[in-house]
Amino acid sequence: MPELPEVETIRLALEPRIVGRRFDEVEIMDPRLVRPFEPQAVAAELEGERVASLERRGKYLVVRFESGRALLIHLRMTGSLRHAVRGLPDLDPHRRAVVKLDDGSDVAYKDVRRFGTWHLLEPDDVEPYLGDRLGVEPLGRAFTSRWLGARLAGRRAPVKAALLDQRAVAGLGNIYVDEALWRARIHPRRPAAELDPEEVRRLTRGIKEALRAGVARQGASLRDYSTPDGSRGRMQEEFRVYGREGEPCSRCGTPVDKIRVAGRGTWYCPSCQRLAR
Ligand SMILES: [Zn+2]
């Protein structure tokens, strides 16, 4: 599932290709993408809109139009976007929507599992919608250990579960939570409220480092994720613990262990990340 680094990689690649461009023709083939609205109605609303900026909030791509409206794209499990300069020749059965831009290029949305969403919001609805669902951006200046400490305080849930809550840290998912906890040397099952200030500082730093590493390597291509030009990310080659059960921890050599936390497969180092202090 694409997390912050993957969505940011897509944003960086698409931004120069769609900002300033007009949506000339929009075709939405899958009603699930825009429900409860009618695909034809949403497509008609989008046609004629000109892109003012392409932003990212958490795992949302935010296409802001000059009209003030915004299209919020969430890729969920298997969504991806592809840009093609001279239109898209092949007919992919998993293609769910195509936008033809006023320079003749296409942006196609593909989604095998069909959990992704396109949500067109009126100008006044954009910030409340995002604000209700998302905490601060972990790569922004507002994300400090004081802020994170306040979000974790009073939470009995395992720290891993607390970090997966998008209202705590926008954009984290299963991969980068495991990577951040390893960097911070914190066991994923530790109750969030029990972390001391030094551990919260390490965790804040670990989150930023893990996410920056992911962005620098164009994200992680495990299954469906690829960048808008079709190339793959390289972060999966550099995971410290995620998916590396039985392999030696790069810090201490202890085999990485896999457990379940918050219903998710979770990888950690039993020596570096101890449950009891
Ligand atoms: Zn270790």
Residues whose N, C-alpha, C, O or C-beta is under 5 A from the ligand:
A	BS01	ZN	C249 R251 C252 G253 T254 C269 S271 C272
